[in-house]
Amino acid sequence: MSATTETSDTQEAREETTWQTLRRGLALSPELRTGLAGTLALALVYMVGRVAVPVAVQQGIDRGLVGGLNLNVVWSVVAITAAILTITTICGYLMMRRLFTVSETALANVRTRAFRHVHDLSMLHQQSERRGSLVSRVTSDVDQITQFLQWGGVILLVNLGQLVVTTAVMLAYSWQLTLVVLAAFLPAVFVIRQLQRRLGTAYATVRQRTGTLLGAIGESVVGAPVIRAYGIAGRTERRLDEAIDRQRLAQQRAIRISIVGSSVGELAAGLALAGVVVLGVLLGVDGTLSIGQLTAFLFLVTLFIQPVQIATEVLNEAQNAIAGWRRVLDVLDVAPDVADPGEQGRQLPGGPLDIRFAGVRFAYPGGPPVLHDINLEIPAKSRVAVVGETGSGKTTFAKLLTRLMDPSAGAVLLSGVPLTDVRFDSLRSRVVMVPQDGFLFHATVGDNVRFARPELTDEQLSAAFTELGLSDWLEGLPAGLDTPVGERGEALSVGERQLVALARAYVADPDLLVLDEATSAVDPATEVRLQRTLDAVTRGRTTLAIAHRLSTAQAADEVIVVDRGRVVQRGPHDELVRDADSVYGLLYASWLEQTR
Amino acid sequence: MRLTAGESVASKTSRDVLSRGLGVLRQAIREQPRIFAVAVVGSVLFGGMIIVSARVVGSVIGEVALPAIERGEVGAGTLALAATALFGISVLRVAGIFGRRLGAGYMQYRLQASYRRRVTRRYLELPLSWHHRNSTGTLLSNANSDVEAAWYPIAPLPFAVGTLVMLVGAIVSLFATDWALALVGLAVFPALFALNVVYSRRMAPRQARAQRLRAEVSGIAHESFDGALVVKTMGREAQETARFAGRAGELRDSLIAVGRLRGIFDPLLETLPSLGTLAVLVVGAFRLRQGAISVTELVSVAFLFTVLAFPVRAIGWVLAELPRSVAGWDRVRRVLDATGEMPYGQRVLDPAGAGPATLTFDDVHYSYPPAEAHPPGAQVLGEVGFTVPSGRTVALVGPTGAGKSTIASLAVRLVDPDSGTVLLDGVDVRELTSASLAGTVALVAQVPFIFDDTVRANIALDRPGVDDEVVWAALRLAEADGFVAALPNGLDTMVGERGTSLSGGQRQRLTLARALAGRPRLLVLDDATSAVDPRVEAAILAGLRSSTAQAGVPAASILVVAYRRATIALADEVIYVEQGRVIARGTHSELLATVPGYVDLVTAYEQAEVERAQESSYGDDVAPLPSGLEIEVDR
């Protein structure tokens, strides 16, 4: 799986060039261009500082030291150079300050926009990606870009400039010696380009194996009870050790390639120095080169090698950053398939909502149909239970009704308004779903309940728990509303989490409440109590409950029976059970057998 | 928490951090002495070559080029010698680079691997109660980023050591050349060194803050995307985005602060050696006029100042990483030094032929380890005693939060009781070997855990004797053979996070099959079929009941946590628990006749039906009783 991701990454890289990604990125964050010209100008001045010393050495030697000492000349050369260095240092500071401020601000915006965008993507899209990979779009991928800009990016910018400025000064002194230097570095550049490609693959392997390692560590942590209960610590150790070693070997391979890269640069520098000395002395003997110029050249060669030396590493970092950027842009480019009509959309009419499914079909992409041609009308204020066996399609009802997904064909209408026309703010405030897994945020019980309505006071929350008949449970908690629920609510039992989730939906005060097996993990006595209180507090609103326990169906005004993607029966419980051989009749018989 | 400490605190304790950081480095050297030696030798060679190269460049200018240009002629031999010397130095420097970087890299990666191994070993050894006290995220980063952070300074360490040697060499070489130039060196080198130290010291807390904010941003993203369904269905995207944007903004500001510091120090670190070179020119010119030095020496010293700047930064890199290293090391040590592992005993229960196992709880008490949601020492179980006789099925019934799952965990020794004993076939479970325990009992937990692996691997878990035939038999018994056969690659289908996603009921049935495949003599089911439809569940239970000894799965005693009447009905005996105590035990009908709490729980649905019938006989327009009141009456 990870191996295929890796190849698809490289394929993507071929489809879109670095340049195209940069253009896309700039189009998305025009603020990156803010003051760019000024920043580049400052960078250019900063780079002049790098060649100031070799030039000073040349001037000092030729005009002040050799062929008659002239201390005044030395003094003035040094003074002017020191002044130049002061200016270039300040320019360096200003350049970096502007660069970091602009780029960090732009990238923080990209990060936040990508975060919002992931939330806007449909449930379907979110589920098709690994949760972790969506998280990395707004974390490590953006981090990679900012880290590159802070380290590699500046190095790249400054060194490219250094290469240009150094070459210019060298050319001014002697074109012949410049040719020698370029000739010595040409093969190195070629070799480094090759190495850099191999290094890219090597780093990709490191990343992939790090991913596997993290997975293995995660399993050993999350699966600790299973590992212990089944006595498979040995097996887990072997898997961990293998993952750890494979990652280490990949890291070692990458560093070997990287070292070869910088060694090639170093050898090229040695070659260039040797060449410059030989030709330089010969030119000096000819009288076309001064001793100061030759000295300056030796200094300049060392300035020239630095960029080449770090090129392999920095270019790799650049590629990773570009790849990260591309992944962020790709997420932002996915059009939400369940889109908010926004300003153009309609508000749901006030009062209780009725439901209509008109010729609704649904299939997951590439999958078999889940719902076939559903036509249903559910009057306002009714309490309806949807029942059916696992895989019958009953949960799909809830997802379509809350517009977590859109039907493949047909339409879902609330009080006559097609859901696709309803503004999300209206939809979300009027229609609330309680999912089976009562996800809680790492906060207190109270904060979780007031999730949708932060303005509620503790008193109002306590009152809500009392109305739901849960005040005893709440008082039994160590700190009542202020009890922390732990990561994902894991400090509470599964059933308790469902209670909090129910309270959260209840205080949101919706006109249509959709319960998706919302009480599947609480004990029957509590469930029955909740059922009855819910009946009371939701009277006057429309309720649709996806039921797993048929007690819910018994209490509902009407039961809708789904079987293999079709509505096969509907009516009050008492009516439906009369036909013992019907789908519902059989379900109920089994239920009775289970509970009586 | 430690990282939120501001800069002032950081500088107050920086001496402490420095000495402890050096302690961590010493530990690293003790563990990898040979490879460290290779790296340092390489680094010293590299540093030595920098000094030598400065001398050679000086000589080439002063003794080869200058006379040649003055005389207007040059000997081919001298020129060749100069060129060879310069190239030879490069070759030696390459050798130094290889030794230094290869040594440092291998040392860092080996240490990381070795400590990852130790930390994860510890995870496997430490008891579940320890795991519960630590969040998943903490444990993941202990084994990953904390280990990495602890050994980050290893990468530049040999370079820094070599640079220190080189600096001493440079000063000696300067004094050997000329005392006046040496004084310039004595002014510039310490200043450069000090600038690096100040830079690292200022940078460390800023980096730490950025790192902490990065983790927080990531935490918000993780949580928010995990709860995407809730965010979406309650229309809280904008508020969640605001929450994320707030933290992302803090991160932005902290990164800008890091960048500004770089903006100040990076240009300064470049300019300082340049100013040194200029000072050399001035002082050198004076000394040249005095005849104290030659052009050779002047050029060589000027060159030395230019090439020295870069290696000195390595010292700063090491110092910059030390606070992070110490913090990472502390967290790693916390895991390695954690005590309280649950050692296994030496005894082995007679595996085959012994028939179903007998489980006995004898006066068991258990309290939660201190965790955030519970006051420390809150008692979960008290005076729990019961027996599951060989071959019998016992149902454990009680309201939500009564301690049923804790009893299940104790039965398979995921946790140990505070007092009292849990016995299997009369033997204290603490005396059994891990293999014997795992071979005797199997737990199917309430929340199924699926490994990121194939269906086959998830069920067999590489246990000896669990071949495909056994796997299929277990799947059949768990009513999972149908959907597994329909998976794209059958038993070879990848499941778990990166594989085919399964429904809750399917996951539960897979974990049930996993338990059955080990042919346990005692099966503990902790509400393990809650997500399975009633009809499917009935089929599974019927299968378990009738088929003990069928299809290669031998008969087992069963302890089952249950709410459903059908499940309870299958039991030979029912144990009713409330608030961590065994309230009653007996057959289902005995408890129905004598225990009111039990009656409420198991007949809840029937009562509801009766009440509904009564209500509807009063007529639909009668308003229901205020619900809160009703609850009070119920209790």
Interface residues (C-beta under 8 A of the other chain):
Chain A: M1 S2 Y46 G49 R50 A52 V53 A56 V57 G60 I61 G64 L65 V66 L69 L71 V74 W75 V77 V78 T81 A82 L85 T86 T88 T89 I90 G92 Y93 L94 M95 M96 R97 L99 F100 T101 E104 T105 L107 A108 R111 T112 F115 R116 V118 H119 D120 M123 Q126 Q127 R130 R131 G132 L134 V135 V138 T139 S140 D143 T146 Q150 V154 L213 L214 G215 I217 G218 E219 S220 V221 V222 G223 A224 P225 V226 I227 R228 A229 Y230 G231 I232 A233 R235 T236 E237 L240 D241 I244 D245 Q247 R248 Q251 Q252 I255 R256 S258 I259 S262 S263 E266 L267 A269 G270 L271 L273 A274 G275 V277 V278 G280 V281 L282 G284 V285 G287 S290 I291 L294 T295 L298 F299 T302 Q306 E389 T390 G391 T402 L404 F424 D425 L427 R428 S429 V431 V432 M433 P435 Q436 D437 F439 L440 F441 H442 F451 A452 P454 T466 E467 L468 G469 S471 D472 G476 P478 T483 P484 V485 G486 E487 R488 A491 L492 S493 V494 G495 E496 A501 R504 A508 S520 A521 V522 D523 P524 A525 T526 E527 V528 R529 Q531 R532 T533 D535 A536 V537 R539 H548 R549 L550 S551 Q554 A555 L586 L587 S590 W591 E593 Q594 T595 R596
Chain B: V57 V60 I61 V64 A65 L66 A68 I69 G72 E73 V74 L79 A80 A82 A83 T84 L86 F87 G88 I89 S90 V91 R93 V94 I97 F98 R101 L102 G105 Y106 Y109 R110 Q112 A113 R116 R117 T120 R121 Y123 L124 E125 L128 H131 S135 T136 G137 L139 L140 A143 N144 R214 V217 S218 A221 H222 E223 S224 F225 D226 G227 A228 L229 V230 V231 K232 T233 M234 G235 R236 E237 A238 Q239 E240 T241 F244 A245 A248 G249 L251 R252 L255 I256 V258 G259 R260 R262 G263 I264 D266 P267 L268 E270 T271 S274 L275 T277 L278 L281 V282 G284 A285 F286 L288 R289 V295 L298 V299 A302 F303 T306 V307 F310 A371 E372 A373 H374 P375 A378 G398 P399 T400 G401 S405 S409 V412 L414 S434 A435 L437 A438 G439 V441 A442 L443 A445 Q446 V447 F449 F451 D452 L461 D462 R463 M494 E497 R498 G499 S501 S503 G504 G505 R514 G518 D527 S530 A531 V532 D533 P534 R535 V536 E537 A538 Y563 R564 R565 A566 T567 D600 L601 V602 A604 Y605 E606 Q607 A608 E609 E611 R612 P624 P626 S627 G628 E630 I631 D634 R635
